[in-house]
Amino acid sequence: MAEIEGLEEKKLTSPTGYRSNTIDVNTRATIQFDTALDNRNHRSASGLVVWRQTGELLAFKSMINWKVSSPFVAEAYAGLQAVQLGISLKLPSVTVMGYSQTVIKKCQSKNSDKSIIGTIIRDIYSSMNRFQEIKFQFIKRTENAYAHNLAKESLRKNEETYQRRPDLTQHHSQPERK
């Protein structure tokens, strides 16, 4: 969260500098996701960070998830929430990047998934038609520090956060227990 504070004062750039030559610079975005998990209380936090192709920070969001049974479920929820954030921002073309190779591989596959996260993966599949183009890619934890730190801070504070450009209006809320 400390990396994201002061957003109004400086232009943040993507630490990994992703580029694509096939999509207009204003329509392509990268959504990075990661989680923090509290096994004892069966809850997790998702950290989502949206970068424009130019490397400019477009939005970030954290969400608290209750009744989370495993790290795989937490990562799958975060992947779904990343896709939903892309839809809400009306992004036509996105690359969704996460640290969980299992979730990324399942999102890339067209095979029916019967695992514990199968229902969440099917929800991701059913949302994919809302984009002109959507890709799923693995990202190393070291390159995903913004999303990971956002998730850790959200879980620690038990607080959800959402901030986006252009207005940078920030919303904090205490999550309701589900």
Residue frames as a rotation matrix with the C-alpha (Angstrom) as fourth column:
MET 1
0.573 0.819 0.000 0.00
0.819 -0.573 0.000 0.00
0.000 0.000 -1.000 0.00
ALA 2
0.294 -0.530 -0.796 2.91
0.275 -0.750 0.601 2.32
-0.915 -0.395 -0.075 0.69
GLU 3
-0.717 -0.577 0.391 3.93
0.503 -0.040 0.863 2.07
-0.483 0.816 0.319 -2.97
ILE 4
-0.266 0.727 0.633 0.47
0.883 -0.080 0.463 3.20
0.387 0.682 -0.620 -4.03
GLU 5
0.521 0.405 -0.751 0.04
0.712 -0.692 0.120 6.07
-0.471 -0.597 -0.649 -1.56
GLY 6
-0.161 -0.552 -0.818 0.93
-0.057 -0.822 0.566 9.39
-0.985 0.138 0.101 -3.10
LEU 7
-0.166 0.174 0.971 -0.63
0.863 0.503 0.057 8.34
-0.478 0.847 -0.233 -6.38
GLU 8
0.820 0.572 0.035 -1.86
0.524 -0.724 -0.449 11.86
-0.231 0.386 -0.893 -7.08
GLU 9
0.616 -0.609 -0.499 1.62
-0.310 -0.770 0.557 13.33
-0.724 -0.189 -0.663 -6.84
LYS 10
-0.420 -0.869 -0.264 3.52
-0.661 0.094 0.744 11.10
-0.622 0.487 -0.613 -9.23
LYS 11
0.490 0.482 -0.727 2.97
-0.856 0.422 -0.297 9.07
0.164 0.768 0.619 -12.36
LEU 12
0.093 -0.421 0.902 3.60
-0.474 0.778 0.412 5.40
-0.876 -0.466 -0.127 -11.60
THR 13
0.063 -0.108 -0.992 4.96
-0.968 0.235 -0.087 3.12
0.243 0.966 -0.090 -14.25
SER 14
0.940 0.324 -0.107 4.68
-0.308 0.941 0.144 -0.61
0.147 -0.102 0.984 -14.60
PRO 15
0.346 -0.865 0.362 7.68
-0.626 0.075 0.777 -2.36
-0.699 -0.495 -0.515 -13.09
THR 16
-0.037 -0.344 0.938 7.76
0.336 0.880 0.336 -4.83
-0.941 0.328 0.083 -15.97
GLY 17
-0.371 -0.171 -0.913 7.03
-0.563 -0.741 0.367 -2.58
-0.739 0.650 0.179 -18.97
TYR 18
-0.270 0.337 0.902 4.66
0.544 0.826 -0.146 -4.82
-0.794 0.452 -0.407 -20.96
ARG 19
-0.432 0.084 -0.898 4.12
-0.637 -0.733 0.238 -3.86
-0.638 0.675 0.370 -24.60
SER 20
-0.076 0.400 0.913 2.04
0.587 0.758 -0.283 -5.10
-0.806 0.515 -0.292 -27.52
ASN 21
-0.853 -0.325 -0.409 2.29
-0.120 -0.640 0.759 -3.93
-0.508 0.696 0.507 -31.11
THR 22
-0.805 0.541 0.244 -1.07
0.524 0.454 0.720 -5.34
0.279 0.708 -0.649 -32.23
ILE 23
0.240 0.929 -0.283 -3.48
0.959 -0.182 0.216 -3.29
0.149 -0.323 -0.935 -30.10
ASP 24
0.274 -0.045 0.961 -3.84
0.145 -0.986 -0.087 0.49
0.951 0.163 -0.264 -29.91
VAL 25
-0.702 -0.700 -0.133 -1.92
0.269 -0.088 -0.959 1.85
0.660 -0.709 0.250 -26.91
ASN 26
-0.681 0.480 0.553 -5.11
-0.702 -0.644 -0.304 3.33
0.210 -0.595 0.775 -25.40
THR 27
0.350 0.912 -0.215 -7.14
-0.806 0.410 0.427 0.11
0.477 0.023 0.879 -25.51
ARG 28
0.245 -0.329 -0.912 -4.75
0.221 0.935 -0.278 -2.51
0.944 -0.133 0.302 -24.11
ALA 29
0.294 -0.168 0.941 -4.32
-0.882 -0.426 0.200 -2.93
0.367 -0.889 -0.273 -20.37
THR 30
-0.388 -0.437 -0.812 -2.67
0.048 0.870 -0.491 -5.38
0.920 -0.230 -0.317 -18.01
ILE 31
0.528 0.551 0.646 -4.44
-0.697 -0.154 0.701 -6.48
0.486 -0.820 0.302 -14.84
GLN 32
-0.531 -0.737 -0.419 -2.15
-0.212 0.594 -0.776 -8.03
0.820 -0.323 -0.472 -12.25
PHE 33
0.579 0.741 0.340 -3.66
-0.572 0.072 0.817 -10.03
0.581 -0.668 0.466 -9.39
ASP 34
-0.571 -0.659 -0.489 -2.38
-0.027 0.611 -0.791 -11.68
0.820 -0.439 -0.367 -6.24
THR 35
0.575 0.815 -0.076 -3.69
-0.031 0.115 0.993 -12.78
0.818 -0.568 0.091 -2.87
ALA 36
-0.681 -0.582 0.444 -2.92
-0.568 0.038 -0.822 -12.88
0.462 -0.812 -0.357 0.80
LEU 37
0.083 0.699 -0.710 -4.41
-0.038 0.714 0.699 -15.71
0.996 -0.031 0.086 2.85
ASP 38
-0.433 -0.064 0.899 -5.49
-0.894 -0.101 -0.437 -16.05
0.119 -0.993 -0.014 6.48
ASN 39
-0.547 0.157 -0.822 -5.86
-0.147 0.949 0.279 -19.84
0.824 0.274 -0.496 6.81
ARG 40
-0.950 0.122 -0.287 -6.95
0.311 0.295 -0.904 -19.72
-0.025 -0.948 -0.318 10.45
ASN 41
-0.447 0.813 -0.373 -10.00
-0.158 -0.482 -0.862 -17.55
-0.880 -0.327 0.344 9.69
HIS 42
-0.273 0.298 0.915 -10.62
0.805 0.592 0.047 -18.92
-0.527 0.749 -0.402 6.17
ARG 43
0.826 0.478 -0.298 -10.40
0.238 -0.776 -0.585 -15.55
-0.511 0.412 -0.754 4.48
SER 44
-0.188 -0.869 0.458 -8.25
0.937 -0.019 0.349 -13.98
-0.294 0.495 0.818 1.82
ALA 45
0.392 0.230 -0.891 -7.67
-0.068 -0.958 -0.277 -10.62
-0.918 0.169 -0.360 0.22
SER 46
0.362 -0.233 0.903 -7.27
0.919 0.250 -0.304 -10.04
-0.155 0.940 0.304 -3.49
GLY 47
0.005 -0.417 -0.909 -4.99
0.035 -0.908 0.417 -7.30
-0.999 -0.034 0.010 -4.77
LEU 48
0.393 0.219 0.893 -5.70
0.880 0.193 -0.435 -6.06
-0.267 0.957 -0.116 -8.30
VAL 49
-0.080 -0.481 -0.873 -3.61
0.019 -0.876 0.481 -3.50
-0.997 0.022 0.079 -10.18
VAL 50
0.634 0.390 0.667 -4.47
0.677 0.136 -0.723 -2.22
-0.373 0.911 -0.178 -13.67
TRP 51
-0.280 -0.799 -0.531 -1.78
0.131 -0.580 0.804 -0.75
-0.951 0.155 0.267 -15.91
ARG 52
0.820 0.370 -0.436 -2.25
-0.355 -0.268 -0.896 0.89
-0.448 0.889 -0.088 -19.30
GLN 53
0.771 -0.548 0.325 0.05
0.634 0.610 -0.475 -0.34
0.063 0.572 0.818 -22.01
THR 54
0.503 -0.573 0.647 2.00
-0.070 -0.773 -0.630 2.91
0.861 0.272 -0.429 -21.62
GLY 55
-0.408 -0.656 -0.634 2.94
0.581 0.349 -0.735 1.83
0.704 -0.669 0.239 -18.08
GLU 56
-0.658 0.251 0.710 0.61
-0.525 -0.829 -0.194 4.32
0.540 -0.501 0.677 -16.40
LEU 57
-0.921 0.374 -0.107 -1.40
0.324 0.589 -0.740 3.14
-0.214 -0.717 -0.664 -13.40
LEU 58
-0.600 0.781 0.174 -5.09
-0.112 -0.297 0.948 3.06
0.792 0.549 0.266 -14.32
ALA 59
0.432 0.777 0.457 -6.66
-0.679 -0.054 0.733 1.56
0.594 -0.627 0.504 -11.18
PHE 60
-0.782 -0.509 -0.359 -6.13
-0.178 0.735 -0.654 -0.60
0.597 -0.447 -0.666 -8.14
LYS 61
0.278 0.919 0.280 -8.55
-0.763 0.034 0.645 -2.52
0.583 -0.393 0.711 -6.00
SER 62
-0.904 -0.419 -0.089 -8.47
-0.284 0.742 -0.607 -4.86
0.321 -0.523 -0.790 -3.02
MET 63
0.172 0.983 -0.058 -11.26
-0.714 0.166 0.681 -7.16
0.679 -0.076 0.730 -1.91
ILE 64
-0.619 -0.253 0.744 -11.81
-0.738 0.513 -0.439 -9.38
-0.271 -0.820 -0.504 1.13
ASN 65
-0.084 0.551 -0.830 -13.07
-0.569 0.657 0.494 -12.92
0.818 0.514 0.258 0.49
TRP 66
-0.152 0.145 0.978 -14.69
-0.951 0.248 -0.184 -15.03
-0.269 -0.958 0.100 3.23
LYS 67
0.568 0.393 0.723 -14.98
-0.363 0.908 -0.209 -18.82
-0.739 -0.144 0.658 3.57
VAL 68
0.432 -0.553 -0.713 -11.87
-0.833 0.057 -0.550 -19.48
0.344 0.831 -0.436 1.46
SER 69
0.952 0.115 0.283 -10.91
-0.230 0.881 0.414 -23.15
-0.201 -0.460 0.865 1.72
SER 70
0.428 -0.845 0.321 -7.46
0.760 0.529 0.378 -23.15
-0.489 0.082 0.868 0.07
PRO 71
-0.293 -0.629 -0.720 -4.78
0.000 -0.753 0.657 -21.00
-0.956 0.192 0.221 -1.58
PHE 72
-0.871 -0.004 0.491 -6.02
0.477 0.237 0.847 -22.24
-0.120 0.971 -0.205 -4.98
VAL 73
0.147 0.987 0.072 -9.53
0.987 -0.151 0.050 -20.98
0.061 0.063 -0.996 -4.25
ALA 74
0.349 -0.088 -0.933 -8.12
0.374 -0.900 0.225 -17.62
-0.859 -0.427 -0.282 -3.12
GLU 75
-0.685 -0.685 -0.249 -6.08
0.003 -0.345 0.939 -17.28
-0.729 0.642 0.238 -6.34
ALA 76
-0.641 0.521 0.564 -9.03
0.759 0.321 0.566 -18.33
0.114 0.791 -0.601 -8.51
TYR 77
0.437 0.794 -0.423 -11.27
0.842 -0.527 -0.118 -15.72
-0.316 -0.304 -0.899 -6.83
ALA 78
0.022 -0.509 -0.860 -8.62
0.066 -0.858 0.509 -13.08
-0.998 -0.068 0.015 -7.46
GLY 79
-0.896 -0.330 0.297 -8.43
0.278 0.106 0.955 -14.10
-0.346 0.938 -0.003 -11.13
LEU 80
-0.155 0.931 0.331 -12.20
0.972 0.084 0.219 -13.82
0.176 0.356 -0.918 -11.46
GLN 81
0.517 0.332 -0.789 -12.18
0.590 -0.806 0.047 -10.46
-0.620 -0.490 -0.613 -9.70
ALA 82
-0.512 -0.752 -0.416 -9.46
0.085 -0.526 0.846 -9.24
-0.855 0.398 0.333 -12.09
VAL 83
-0.785 0.299 0.542 -11.64
0.608 0.205 0.767 -10.19
0.119 0.932 -0.343 -15.07
GLN 84
0.255 0.952 -0.169 -14.67
0.966 -0.244 0.081 -8.50
0.036 -0.184 -0.982 -13.48
LEU 85
0.160 -0.281 -0.946 -12.63
0.330 -0.888 0.320 -5.34
-0.930 -0.363 -0.049 -12.86
GLY 86
-0.867 -0.492 0.084 -11.60
0.203 -0.193 0.960 -5.29
-0.456 0.849 0.267 -16.53
ILE 87
-0.373 0.829 0.416 -15.28
0.865 0.148 0.480 -5.53
0.337 0.538 -0.772 -17.49
SER 88
0.463 0.606 -0.646 -16.31
0.821 -0.568 0.055 -2.75
-0.334 -0.556 -0.761 -15.10
LEU 89
-0.134 -0.602 -0.787 -13.58
0.081 -0.799 0.596 -0.50
-0.988 0.016 0.156 -16.52
LYS 90
0.829 0.556 -0.051 -14.87
-0.054 -0.012 -0.998 -1.32
-0.556 0.831 0.020 -20.03
LEU 91
-0.164 -0.955 -0.248 -11.43
-0.656 -0.083 0.750 -2.43
-0.737 0.285 -0.612 -21.19
PRO 92
0.672 0.497 -0.549 -11.69
-0.736 0.371 -0.566 -3.99
-0.078 0.784 0.616 -24.65
SER 93
0.584 -0.572 -0.576 -8.37
-0.014 0.702 -0.712 -5.85
0.812 0.424 0.402 -24.51
VAL 94
0.592 -0.333 0.734 -6.57
-0.806 -0.253 0.535 -7.15
0.007 -0.908 -0.418 -21.42
THR 95
-0.092 -0.611 -0.786 -3.79
-0.071 0.791 -0.607 -9.38
0.993 0.000 -0.116 -20.28
VAL 96
0.786 0.372 0.494 -4.60
-0.537 0.014 0.844 -10.87
0.307 -0.928 0.210 -16.87
MET 97
-0.054 -0.925 -0.376 -1.44
-0.220 0.379 -0.899 -11.78
0.974 0.034 -0.224 -14.97
GLY 98
0.773 0.322 0.546 -1.18
-0.596 0.076 0.799 -13.78
0.216 -0.944 0.251 -11.77
TYR 99
-0.202 -0.915 0.350 1.35
-0.979 0.176 -0.104 -15.61
0.034 -0.363 -0.931 -9.66
SER 100
0.027 0.290 0.957 -0.61
-0.430 0.867 -0.251 -18.89
-0.902 -0.405 0.148 -9.52
GLN 101
-0.791 -0.379 -0.481 0.53
-0.593 0.278 0.756 -21.08
-0.153 0.883 -0.444 -12.41
THR 102
-0.790 0.546 0.280 -2.36
0.498 0.837 -0.229 -23.46
-0.359 -0.042 -0.932 -11.72
VAL 103
0.145 0.891 -0.429 -5.01
0.328 -0.453 -0.829 -20.77
-0.933 -0.020 -0.359 -12.12
ILE 104
-0.094 -0.243 -0.965 -3.33
-0.730 -0.642 0.233 -19.26
-0.676 0.727 -0.117 -15.19
LYS 105
-0.951 -0.299 -0.074 -3.02
-0.274 0.711 0.648 -22.67
-0.141 0.637 -0.758 -16.90
LYS 106
-0.507 0.836 0.210 -6.68
0.685 0.539 -0.490 -23.48
-0.523 -0.105 -0.846 -16.19
CYS 107
0.264 0.581 -0.770 -7.75
-0.044 -0.790 -0.611 -20.10
-0.964 0.195 -0.183 -17.62
GLN 108
-0.376 -0.502 -0.779 -5.67
-0.805 -0.239 0.543 -20.74
-0.459 0.831 -0.314 -20.75
SER 109
-0.969 -0.001 0.247 -7.09
0.079 0.947 0.311 -24.22
-0.235 0.321 -0.918 -21.23
LYS 110
-0.454 0.858 -0.240 -10.39
-0.819 -0.296 0.491 -24.86
0.350 0.420 0.837 -22.99
ASN 111
-0.582 0.188 -0.791 -10.91
0.194 0.977 0.090 -28.18
0.790 -0.101 -0.605 -21.17
SER 112
0.534 0.815 0.227 -13.67
-0.190 -0.146 0.971 -28.60
0.824 -0.561 0.077 -18.62
ASP 113
-0.583 -0.768 0.265 -12.30
-0.374 -0.035 -0.927 -28.23
0.721 -0.640 -0.267 -15.11
LYS 114
0.436 0.753 -0.492 -13.56
0.079 0.513 0.855 -30.57
0.897 -0.412 0.164 -12.39
SER 115
-0.537 -0.721 -0.437 -11.20
0.557 0.086 -0.826 -29.39
0.633 -0.687 0.356 -9.63
ILE 116
-0.184 0.410 -0.893 -12.13
0.930 -0.221 -0.293 -27.50
-0.318 -0.885 -0.341 -6.47
ILE 117
-0.481 -0.042 -0.876 -11.84
0.003 -0.999 0.046 -24.24
-0.877 0.020 0.480 -8.44
GLY 118
-0.744 0.166 0.647 -13.77
0.652 0.390 0.650 -25.51
-0.144 0.906 -0.398 -11.47
THR 119
0.326 0.945 -0.013 -16.85
0.933 -0.324 -0.157 -23.36
-0.153 0.039 -0.988 -10.81
ILE 120
0.402 -0.259 -0.878 -14.75
0.095 -0.942 0.321 -20.21
-0.911 -0.212 -0.354 -10.50
ILE 121
-0.721 -0.690 0.060 -12.85
0.075 0.008 0.997 -21.06
-0.689 0.724 0.046 -13.69
ARG 122
-0.371 0.675 0.638 -16.19
0.929 0.267 0.257 -21.55
0.003 0.687 -0.726 -15.51
ASP 123
0.619 0.560 -0.551 -17.26
0.592 -0.794 -0.140 -18.07
-0.515 -0.239 -0.823 -14.27
ILE 124
-0.166 -0.765 -0.622 -14.04
-0.143 -0.606 0.783 -16.68
-0.976 0.219 -0.009 -15.75
TYR 125
-0.809 -0.110 0.577 -14.72
0.488 0.421 0.765 -18.48
-0.327 0.900 -0.287 -19.06
SER 126
0.078 0.952 0.297 -18.27
0.994 -0.051 -0.098 -17.11
-0.078 0.302 -0.950 -19.20
SER 127
0.614 0.104 -0.782 -16.95
0.265 -0.961 0.080 -13.55
-0.743 -0.257 -0.618 -18.77
MET 128
-0.371 -0.923 0.102 -14.27
0.405 -0.062 0.912 -13.78
-0.836 0.379 0.397 -21.45
ASN 129
-0.199 0.350 0.915 -16.68
0.977 0.002 0.211 -12.90
0.072 0.937 -0.343 -24.28
ARG 130
0.777 0.473 -0.416 -17.00
0.542 -0.838 0.060 -9.39
-0.320 -0.272 -0.907 -22.82
PHE 131
0.137 -0.833 -0.536 -13.54
-0.196 -0.553 0.810 -8.56
-0.971 -0.006 -0.239 -24.22
GLN 132
0.745 -0.050 -0.665 -12.30
-0.667 -0.038 -0.744 -8.17
0.012 0.998 -0.062 -27.77
GLU 133
0.211 -0.743 -0.636 -9.18
-0.067 0.638 -0.767 -9.96
0.975 0.204 0.084 -26.59
ILE 134
0.680 -0.090 0.728 -8.18
-0.733 -0.084 0.675 -11.50
0.001 -0.992 -0.123 -23.27
LYS 135
0.182 -0.720 -0.670 -4.97
-0.127 0.659 -0.742 -13.34
0.975 0.220 0.028 -22.41
PHE 136
0.971 0.028 0.238 -3.82
-0.240 0.139 0.961 -15.01
-0.006 -0.990 0.142 -19.22
GLN 137
0.325 -0.938 -0.125 -0.16
-0.082 0.104 -0.991 -14.97
0.942 0.332 -0.043 -18.27
PHE 138
0.615 -0.272 -0.740 1.99
0.777 0.369 0.510 -16.09
0.135 -0.889 0.438 -15.35
ILE 139
0.461 -0.531 0.711 3.98
-0.270 -0.847 -0.458 -13.40
0.846 0.019 -0.534 -13.53
LYS 140
-0.295 -0.654 -0.697 6.72
0.599 0.442 -0.668 -13.89
0.745 -0.614 0.261 -10.95
ARG 141
0.529 0.499 -0.686 5.92
0.846 -0.250 0.470 -12.71
0.063 -0.829 -0.555 -7.44
THR 142
-0.302 -0.736 -0.606 8.85
0.708 -0.599 0.374 -10.26
-0.638 -0.316 0.702 -7.60
GLU 143
-0.946 -0.009 0.323 7.27
0.263 -0.601 0.754 -8.61
0.188 0.799 0.571 -10.66
ASN 144
-0.083 0.995 0.052 3.85
0.398 -0.015 0.917 -8.60
0.914 0.096 -0.395 -9.02
ALA 145
-0.749 -0.370 -0.550 4.79
0.624 -0.115 -0.773 -6.74
0.223 -0.922 0.317 -5.84
TYR 146
-0.834 0.477 0.278 2.13
-0.491 -0.871 0.021 -4.01
0.252 -0.119 0.960 -6.14
ALA 147
0.097 0.927 -0.361 -0.75
-0.522 0.357 0.775 -6.50
0.848 0.113 0.518 -6.28
HIS 148
-0.030 -0.168 -0.985 0.77
0.567 0.809 -0.155 -8.72
0.823 -0.563 0.072 -3.57
ASN 149
-0.902 -0.372 -0.218 1.43
0.391 -0.493 -0.777 -5.83
0.181 -0.787 0.590 -1.16
LEU 150
-0.575 0.781 0.245 -2.05
-0.682 -0.623 0.383 -4.42
0.452 0.053 0.891 -1.78
ALA 151
0.260 0.662 -0.703 -3.58
-0.121 0.745 0.656 -7.80
0.958 -0.086 0.274 -0.87
LYS 152
-0.334 -0.472 -0.816 -1.42
0.734 0.413 -0.539 -8.18
0.592 -0.779 0.208 2.27
GLU 153
-0.990 -0.062 0.129 -2.28
-0.016 -0.847 -0.532 -4.68
0.142 -0.529 0.837 3.48
SER 154
-0.264 0.964 0.011 -5.98
-0.690 -0.197 0.696 -5.17
0.674 0.177 0.718 2.80
LEU 155
0.244 0.308 -0.919 -6.02
0.290 0.881 0.373 -8.43
0.925 -0.358 0.126 4.76
ARG 156
-0.644 -0.582 -0.497 -4.06
0.656 -0.085 -0.750 -6.87
0.394 -0.809 0.437 7.63
LYS 157
-0.959 0.271 0.078 -6.43
-0.281 -0.891 -0.356 -3.90
-0.027 -0.363 0.931 7.89
ASN 158
-0.530 0.804 0.268 -9.54
0.724 0.594 -0.350 -5.92
-0.441 0.008 -0.897 6.96
GLU 159
0.096 0.460 -0.883 -10.33
-0.109 -0.877 -0.469 -3.11
-0.989 0.141 -0.034 4.56
GLU 160
0.195 0.044 0.980 -11.22
0.916 0.349 -0.198 -3.01
-0.351 0.936 0.027 0.88
THR 161
-0.202 -0.366 -0.908 -9.84
-0.015 -0.926 0.376 -0.30
-0.979 0.090 0.182 -1.41
TYR 162
0.232 0.197 0.953 -10.72
0.938 0.213 -0.272 0.96
-0.256 0.957 -0.135 -4.87
GLN 163
0.193 -0.221 -0.956 -9.08
-0.083 -0.974 0.209 3.82
-0.978 0.039 -0.207 -6.72
ARG 164
0.127 -0.109 0.986 -9.05
0.915 0.396 -0.074 4.62
-0.382 0.912 0.150 -10.42
ARG 165
-0.830 -0.342 -0.441 -8.13
0.083 -0.857 0.508 7.25
-0.552 0.384 0.740 -12.93
PRO 166
-0.173 -0.603 0.779 -9.12
0.508 -0.732 -0.454 9.81
0.844 0.317 0.433 -14.09
ASP 167
0.507 0.471 0.722 -10.77
-0.226 -0.736 0.638 11.11
0.832 -0.487 -0.267 -10.95
LEU 168
-0.516 -0.780 -0.354 -8.70
0.087 0.364 -0.927 9.12
0.852 -0.509 -0.120 -8.44
THR 169
0.130 0.646 0.752 -11.64
-0.876 -0.280 0.392 9.12
0.464 -0.710 0.529 -6.04
GLN 170
-0.772 -0.510 -0.381 -10.74
-0.255 0.796 -0.549 6.64
0.583 -0.326 -0.744 -3.34
HIS 171
0.381 0.906 0.184 -13.27
-0.700 0.153 0.697 4.44
0.604 -0.394 0.693 -1.58
HIS 172
-0.841 -0.532 -0.099 -12.57
-0.322 0.638 -0.699 2.45
0.435 -0.556 -0.708 1.60
SER 173
0.276 0.940 0.201 -15.04
-0.788 0.102 0.608 0.18
0.551 -0.326 0.768 3.27
GLN 174
-0.547 -0.298 0.782 -15.14
-0.717 0.649 -0.255 -2.41
-0.431 -0.700 -0.569 5.97
PRO 175
-0.668 0.299 -0.682 -16.15
-0.426 0.598 0.679 -5.65
0.611 0.744 -0.272 4.30
GLU 176
0.246 0.806 0.538 -19.32
-0.969 0.199 0.145 -7.36
0.010 -0.557 0.830 5.44
ARG 177
-0.717 -0.464 0.520 -18.85
-0.522 0.852 0.041 -10.87
-0.463 -0.242 -0.853 6.67
LYS 178
-0.051 0.679 -0.732 -20.51
-0.943 0.210 0.260 -13.39
0.330 0.703 0.630 4.37
